[in-house]
């Protein structure tokens, strides 16, 4: 679920948004996904910590099937880090904050 810290993104806005020079971390999730809910607070914390340095977005895979299909997402949560529209790296599963910080650091 999107919040005031983490904005939702849809298929229509995806390409333009990730093409930014500012790195984008996209959390592909669904409301019924337990691990997605578990990682949610960590995503919120990262959005606060990296405000202005990294854009953190959430895409509901049920509502937006095109983009997850394009990137071959078969399990959620999957988090993909983009910089200038290119995939820097990705991680799948409800991982810890340190793993996500390490992921983000690859684009900074």
RANOR-V975996 format. One record per pair of residues at least 12 apart in sequence whose ideal C-beta (glycine too) atoms are under 10 Angstrom apart, sorted by sequence separation. I is the first residue (numbers start at 1). J is the second residue. D is the distance in whole Angstrom. If there is no record, write none. Layout:
BEGIN
i=I j=J d=D
i=I j=J d=D
END
This chain:
BEGIN
i=14 j=26 d=8
i=27 j=39 d=7
i=44 j=56 d=9
i=61 j=73 d=7
i=68 j=80 d=10
i=78 j=90 d=6
i=79 j=91 d=5
i=80 j=92 d=9
i=91 j=103 d=6
i=27 j=40 d=8
i=43 j=56 d=6
i=67 j=80 d=10
i=78 j=91 d=7
i=79 j=92 d=8
i=89 j=102 d=9
i=90 j=103 d=8
i=29 j=43 d=9
i=43 j=57 d=10
i=59 j=73 d=9
i=62 j=76 d=10
i=77 j=91 d=9
i=78 j=92 d=5
i=79 j=93 d=9
i=89 j=103 d=6
i=9 j=24 d=9
i=27 j=42 d=10
i=43 j=58 d=7
i=61 j=76 d=6
i=77 j=92 d=7
i=78 j=93 d=8
i=88 j=103 d=8
i=89 j=104 d=9
i=27 j=43 d=5
i=60 j=76 d=10
i=61 j=77 d=9
i=71 j=87 d=7
i=76 j=92 d=8
i=77 j=93 d=7
i=79 j=95 d=8
i=88 j=104 d=9
i=9 j=26 d=7
i=59 j=76 d=10
i=61 j=78 d=9
i=73 j=90 d=9
i=75 j=92 d=5
i=76 j=93 d=9
i=77 j=94 d=6
i=89 j=106 d=5
i=9 j=27 d=10
i=25 j=43 d=8
i=40 j=58 d=9
i=72 j=90 d=10
i=74 j=92 d=8
i=75 j=93 d=7
i=76 j=94 d=10
i=77 j=95 d=9
i=88 j=106 d=5
i=89 j=107 d=8
i=6 j=25 d=9
i=27 j=46 d=10
i=58 j=77 d=9
i=59 j=78 d=10
i=71 j=90 d=8
i=73 j=92 d=8
i=81 j=100 d=9
i=88 j=107 d=5
i=27 j=47 d=10
i=79 j=99 d=9
i=6 j=27 d=8
i=25 j=46 d=7
i=58 j=79 d=10
i=59 j=80 d=10
i=79 j=100 d=7
i=86 j=107 d=10
i=25 j=47 d=9
i=36 j=58 d=9
i=81 j=103 d=6
i=56 j=79 d=9
i=57 j=80 d=10
i=80 j=103 d=9
i=81 j=104 d=7
i=83 j=106 d=9
i=84 j=107 d=9
i=36 j=60 d=10
i=79 j=103 d=7
i=81 j=105 d=10
i=83 j=107 d=5
i=2 j=27 d=10
i=25 j=50 d=8
i=36 j=61 d=9
i=57 j=82 d=9
i=79 j=104 d=10
i=81 j=106 d=7
i=82 j=107 d=8
i=83 j=108 d=9
i=81 j=107 d=5
i=23 j=50 d=9
i=33 j=60 d=10
i=54 j=81 d=8
i=55 j=82 d=9
i=1 j=29 d=8
i=22 j=50 d=10
i=33 j=61 d=9
i=25 j=54 d=6
i=26 j=55 d=9
i=27 j=56 d=7
i=28 j=57 d=10
i=29 j=58 d=6
i=30 j=59 d=10
i=31 j=60 d=7
i=33 j=62 d=10
i=54 j=83 d=9
i=1 j=31 d=7
i=22 j=52 d=8
i=23 j=53 d=8
i=24 j=54 d=7
i=25 j=55 d=7
i=26 j=56 d=8
i=27 j=57 d=7
i=28 j=58 d=8
i=29 j=59 d=7
i=30 j=60 d=6
i=32 j=62 d=8
i=22 j=53 d=7
i=23 j=54 d=5
i=24 j=55 d=5
i=25 j=56 d=5
i=26 j=57 d=5
i=27 j=58 d=5
i=28 j=59 d=5
i=29 j=60 d=7
i=30 j=61 d=5
i=31 j=62 d=7
i=22 j=54 d=7
i=23 j=55 d=7
i=24 j=56 d=8
i=25 j=57 d=7
i=26 j=58 d=7
i=27 j=59 d=7
i=28 j=60 d=8
i=29 j=61 d=7
i=30 j=62 d=5
i=31 j=63 d=9
i=22 j=55 d=6
i=23 j=56 d=10
i=24 j=57 d=6
i=25 j=58 d=10
i=26 j=59 d=6
i=27 j=60 d=10
i=28 j=61 d=5
i=29 j=62 d=9
i=30 j=63 d=9
i=46 j=79 d=10
i=6 j=40 d=9
i=43 j=77 d=9
i=1 j=36 d=9
i=20 j=55 d=7
i=1 j=37 d=9
i=28 j=64 d=9
i=43 j=79 d=8
i=3 j=40 d=9
i=6 j=43 d=6
i=18 j=55 d=8
i=39 j=76 d=10
i=40 j=77 d=9
i=5 j=43 d=8
i=6 j=44 d=6
i=17 j=55 d=7
i=30 j=68 d=10
i=39 j=77 d=5
i=1 j=40 d=7
i=5 j=44 d=5
i=18 j=57 d=8
i=28 j=67 d=8
i=38 j=77 d=9
i=3 j=43 d=9
i=4 j=44 d=9
i=5 j=45 d=9
i=6 j=46 d=9
i=7 j=47 d=9
i=17 j=57 d=7
i=28 j=68 d=5
i=35 j=75 d=9
i=36 j=76 d=6
i=37 j=77 d=9
i=39 j=79 d=8
i=3 j=44 d=6
i=5 j=46 d=9
i=6 j=47 d=5
i=26 j=67 d=8
i=35 j=76 d=7
i=36 j=77 d=5
i=5 j=47 d=4
i=6 j=48 d=9
i=26 j=68 d=10
i=33 j=75 d=9
i=35 j=77 d=6
i=36 j=78 d=10
i=4 j=47 d=9
i=5 j=48 d=6
i=14 j=57 d=9
i=28 j=71 d=8
i=33 j=76 d=5
i=3 j=47 d=8
i=5 j=49 d=10
i=13 j=57 d=9
i=32 j=76 d=10
i=33 j=77 d=7
i=56 j=100 d=10
i=14 j=59 d=7
i=26 j=71 d=9
i=28 j=73 d=5
i=5 j=51 d=8
i=9 j=55 d=9
i=13 j=59 d=10
i=30 j=76 d=6
i=26 j=73 d=10
i=28 j=75 d=9
i=29 j=76 d=6
i=30 j=77 d=9
i=7 j=55 d=8
i=9 j=57 d=4
i=11 j=59 d=8
i=28 j=76 d=6
i=29 j=77 d=5
i=49 j=97 d=9
i=56 j=104 d=9
i=6 j=55 d=9
i=7 j=56 d=8
i=8 j=57 d=7
i=9 j=58 d=7
i=10 j=59 d=7
i=18 j=67 d=9
i=27 j=76 d=9
i=28 j=77 d=6
i=29 j=78 d=8
i=6 j=56 d=5
i=7 j=57 d=6
i=8 j=58 d=5
i=9 j=59 d=5
i=10 j=60 d=8
i=14 j=64 d=8
i=27 j=77 d=6
i=28 j=78 d=5
i=29 j=79 d=9
i=54 j=104 d=6
i=5 j=56 d=7
i=6 j=57 d=7
i=7 j=58 d=7
i=8 j=59 d=7
i=9 j=60 d=9
i=13 j=64 d=10
i=27 j=78 d=8
i=28 j=79 d=7
i=46 j=97 d=7
i=50 j=101 d=9
i=53 j=104 d=8
i=54 j=105 d=10
i=6 j=58 d=5
i=8 j=60 d=7
i=11 j=63 d=9
i=12 j=64 d=9
i=14 j=66 d=8
i=15 j=67 d=9
i=26 j=78 d=9
i=27 j=79 d=5
i=28 j=80 d=7
i=42 j=94 d=9
i=45 j=97 d=7
i=49 j=101 d=8
i=10 j=63 d=7
i=11 j=64 d=4
i=14 j=67 d=5
i=26 j=79 d=7
i=27 j=80 d=9
i=42 j=95 d=8
i=54 j=107 d=7
i=10 j=64 d=5
i=11 j=65 d=8
i=12 j=66 d=9
i=13 j=67 d=10
i=25 j=79 d=6
i=26 j=80 d=5
i=39 j=93 d=8
i=40 j=94 d=10
i=42 j=96 d=7
i=43 j=97 d=10
i=46 j=100 d=6
i=50 j=104 d=6
i=53 j=107 d=9
i=54 j=108 d=7
i=2 j=57 d=8
i=3 j=58 d=9
i=8 j=63 d=9
i=9 j=64 d=8
i=11 j=66 d=4
i=12 j=67 d=10
i=15 j=70 d=10
i=25 j=80 d=8
i=26 j=81 d=8
i=39 j=94 d=5
i=42 j=97 d=5
i=45 j=100 d=9
i=46 j=101 d=7
i=49 j=104 d=9
i=53 j=108 d=7
i=2 j=58 d=5
i=8 j=64 d=9
i=10 j=66 d=9
i=11 j=67 d=5
i=14 j=70 d=9
i=24 j=80 d=9
i=25 j=81 d=5
i=26 j=82 d=7
i=38 j=94 d=5
i=39 j=95 d=7
i=41 j=97 d=9
i=42 j=98 d=10
i=45 j=101 d=10
i=1 j=58 d=7
i=2 j=59 d=10
i=10 j=67 d=8
i=11 j=68 d=9
i=14 j=71 d=10
i=24 j=81 d=7
i=25 j=82 d=8
i=35 j=92 d=10
i=37 j=94 d=9
i=39 j=96 d=9
i=42 j=99 d=10
i=43 j=100 d=8
i=46 j=103 d=10
i=2 j=60 d=9
i=9 j=67 d=8
i=11 j=69 d=10
i=23 j=81 d=6
i=24 j=82 d=5
i=35 j=93 d=7
i=36 j=94 d=8
i=39 j=97 d=9
i=42 j=100 d=6
i=46 j=104 d=7
i=50 j=108 d=8
i=1 j=60 d=8
i=11 j=70 d=9
i=23 j=82 d=7
i=24 j=83 d=8
i=35 j=94 d=4
i=42 j=101 d=10
i=22 j=82 d=10
i=23 j=83 d=5
i=24 j=84 d=10
i=34 j=94 d=8
i=35 j=95 d=9
i=22 j=83 d=8
i=23 j=84 d=9
i=24 j=85 d=9
i=26 j=87 d=10
i=33 j=94 d=9
i=39 j=100 d=8
i=18 j=80 d=9
i=20 j=82 d=8
i=21 j=83 d=8
i=22 j=84 d=9
i=28 j=90 d=9
i=18 j=81 d=10
i=19 j=82 d=8
i=20 j=83 d=8
i=21 j=84 d=6
i=25 j=88 d=9
i=18 j=82 d=4
i=19 j=83 d=10
i=20 j=84 d=7
i=21 j=85 d=10
i=24 j=88 d=10
i=25 j=89 d=10
i=26 j=90 d=9
i=28 j=92 d=9
i=17 j=82 d=9
i=18 j=83 d=9
i=19 j=84 d=7
i=20 j=85 d=8
i=23 j=88 d=7
i=25 j=90 d=10
i=18 j=84 d=8
i=19 j=85 d=4
i=25 j=91 d=10
i=18 j=85 d=5
i=19 j=86 d=9
i=14 j=82 d=10
i=17 j=85 d=9
i=18 j=86 d=9
i=16 j=85 d=9
i=18 j=87 d=9
i=15 j=85 d=7
i=27 j=100 d=10
i=25 j=100 d=8
i=25 j=103 d=7
i=25 j=104 d=6
i=23 j=104 d=7
i=23 j=105 d=10
i=25 j=107 d=8
i=23 j=106 d=9
i=24 j=107 d=9
i=23 j=107 d=4
i=22 j=107 d=9
i=23 j=108 d=7
END
